[in-house]
Amino acid sequence: MNEPILTIKNLNKTYGENQVLKGIDLDIYQGQIIGYIGPNGAGKSTTVKLMLGLEVGFNGEIKIFGQDISNGDIEYKRRIGYVPEVAEMYDNLTAQEYLTFIGELYGMDSEVVKEKAINLMKLFGLEDVYHTRINSYSKGMKQKTLIISSLLHNPDLLFLDEPISGLDANSVMIFKEILAQLAQQGKTIFYSSHIMDVVEKISSRIILLNNGQIVADGSFDELKAKNKEGTLEEIFNQLTGFDEHKEIAEEFVATVQDEV
């Protein structure tokens, strides 16, 4: 196998007294779609933010495209795309203005950006609102615009945090196919989500984080063979020790129906 696109060695991160990451080791290779999952507070977002340079102050080593990211050189970021879970968009801008701004941040020629942006907006069914302010968009329209902004510069490494939030069923199908085709072309995708059935279907490799540590790493079939469970959701619950969902749901419904 080729050299890894991304390497993490003994990554530790602490906030005050709280150790969020406890010795993460990872090698990620070109063309992989990584399903990066775990309960809330497991350390998923922290890992991604450290890799993107949005968080600092860690112990261990992170190398992206062979470059140690702590050396101060941010050139590697030109080859990365990112869809955060909660996006702060400049929504007083039109999509045309916003996408041109993002493209130019990545060093793209403004005319190239405009041509690519309008074509991508058309493919997502948004050409009619290309010159409309983003603050008038629905959640799904904003999410599509955000996805376009993350791919506009043709990145080699893509970080996606709950990327299909707000998308309709047809758009989800298109997006999943986009990811599959990008991976076939050698792009590497880091996909973080709580929607287990999507992660199960799209990922070539699944990494499960729990309490700041990796507790499972492999293809869905490999995880299934090791844990004797049917779905990724069941494997997730088994490995994170959460088996109270039925009892909690029963108590919740009983409380809703209780005539106090």
N, C-alpha and C positions, 0 to 999 in steps of 0.2 A: 504493500500500500504506500502511496505517496506520503510526503511530509504532511503533518496535520496543519490545517488552516488556523486552528485555534488550540492552544495548550494552556491548561491551568494546572499549577502544581502547589499542593498544600495551601490552598487559599483559605485564609481566616479573616473574619471581619467582626468587630465588636462595636456595639453602641453602648457606651457607658459600661454597665455591669453585664449587659446582655450580649452573649456571643451568638451572632446570627449565622455565621458560616464556620464550620468546624473541620477544616482540612479537606477541601474539595480538590479532587484530582480528575482531570478530563483531557482527552485528546479528541478533537472533532475534525473530520476529514471532508474534503471537497465532495460536493454532490449529496451529502447527507441531509435529510430532513429530521431534525432532532425535536422530539416531543419532550419539552421540559416541564414537568408537572410536580405538584406537591400541594399540601394543604396551605391555607393562608398562614403567613408567618414562617414558612419553611425556609425561606431565603432565596426564592426564585428571582424576584425583582431585584434584590440586592446584587445577586450574581451578575445579572444583565447590566445593571447600572455601573458596576465596577468595570465590566468589559468595555462598555461604551465611554468610560471616562467621566460619567456623570456623578459618580461617587469616588472619593479618594480615601486614602488612609487604610490600607489593607496590609496584611502579612501574607507572603507567598509570591507566586509569579504568575503573570498573565502574558502570554504571547499571542499576537494576532498577525497573521501573514509573516510569521517568523520574527516579528518585532516585539521587544519587551515594551509594553505600553507605559511603563513607569519612567521611561527615559526622556519624557517631555516632548517627543516628536508626535504630532497628531495627524501626520500625513495618512496613516492607515484609515482614518475616519472617512476619507473620500470614497473608500471602497465598501462602506457599510450603509445599509438602509435600516430604518427603525420605525416601527409603529408602536407607540406606547399605549398602555391600557387606558390612561386618561390623558388625552392630548390637549395641550394649550395651543390652539390655532389662532392666528391673527385674523379673527373672523369679521373684522371690519373691512378686510380686503375682499375683492372678488377672487374666484378660483384662479382666474388668469393672472392676477397680480401675485397671489400667494405662491402659485406653482413656479412662476417666473423668478420670484425671490428665492425660493428653495433651490431651484436649478442653478442659479447664479452663485449661491453659497457653495455649491459643489464644483464651481469653476466651469459650468457649461455656458456655451454661447447663447445669448438671449433668444436669437432667432430659432436655434435648434430646440430650445426649451419650449417656445411657443408652439412650434409645429408638433412636437411630441405630446405636449400637454393636451392640446385640443383633440388629437387623435385618441389618446387614452380616455379622455372625458367622454368622447363619443362612444367608445367601446363599452363604457360603464353606463351609458344612457343618460349622460349629464350635459350633453352639448348645449341644451337650451338654457342652462343656468351657469354657463362658463363665465359670463360677464356679470353675474349676480353676486351680491355680498354673501359670504359664507354664513353670516349670522342668521340668514333666512332659511338655511338648509335644515332638513330633517337630520336625525342622528345617523341614519344610514347613508345619506348623501355626504355628510361630513366624513364618515368612515371611508367611503370610497375615495374621496379627495385625498385623505391622509395616506391611503394605500398607494395611490398614484404618486404622491410626493416622495414616498419611501423607495419607489422603483424607478423614478424619472432618470436618475444618473446611472442606471444599469449596475447596481452594486454586486459585489462577489459574495458578500455575507449579509444576510438579512435577519434582523431580530424582530419578532412579532409577538406582541403581548395582547392576548384576546383580540385578534385582528378582525374577527367576523362579527363582533358585537354590533347589533343594529342592522346587519345586512339581511335582505330578504333571501328566500330559499334559492332563487335563480342565481343571485349574485354570489351566494356561498358556493354553489356548484362551479361557477366560473372561476372563483378565487382558488378553490382546491385544485382545479385543472391548471391554473397559472403556476401554482407552487410545484406541481408534479413536473411541468415542462421546464421550469427554471432549474430544478434539481437535475433533470436529464441533461441540461446544458452545462452542468458543473457548478451551479450556484449552491451555496450552503445556507440552510435555513434553520434558525433557532426559534421554535414555535412553543410559546407558553400559553396554556389555556386550562380552564376548569371543565371544558366540554369534552368529556372523555371519549365519546364515540368518534368525534372528529380527529382527535389526537391518534386514536387507535387506527383510523383508516389512512391518514396521510403520512404517518411517521415511518421512516426506515429504521429509526432507533429511538427508544424511549428511555429517558433518564428521570427517575423518581427521587425527589429530594424530600427528606423528612427531618425536622429538627436540625437543620443545618448540615446534614450529611446525605450522601448518595446511598440509597438503600436498594436500588435496582437500576440496571443498565443493560439494555439489549433490545432486540426486535420484539414486537408484540408476541410472536410465536415462541421466542425464547423465554420471555417472562411468563407466558401461559404454561409452558412445559415445567418451569421451576415451581410455580405456585398452584398449579392444578385448579385454576379458576377460569371461568368462561369469558368474562369481559374485562376490559381494562379497568372499569369502575370497581369491579369486585376485587381485582388484584390490588388496586389503589387502597381500597378499604382494608384489605387484609394486611398490607405492608405498613400502613400508617396506624394500624390498631383501632380503626374506627368501625365499630359494629353495632352502634346503638341507633342507627337511622330509623329502623322500624318502630322501636319503642318511643323515640322522640316524636315521630310523626303521629303515632297513635295518641300520645298524650296531648299533642298540639290540637288534633282534630276533636278530641274529647272536650278540651277546654273551649274550643270555638263553639261547640254544640251545647255546652253547659248553660242551662238557664238559671243564672245566679239570682 
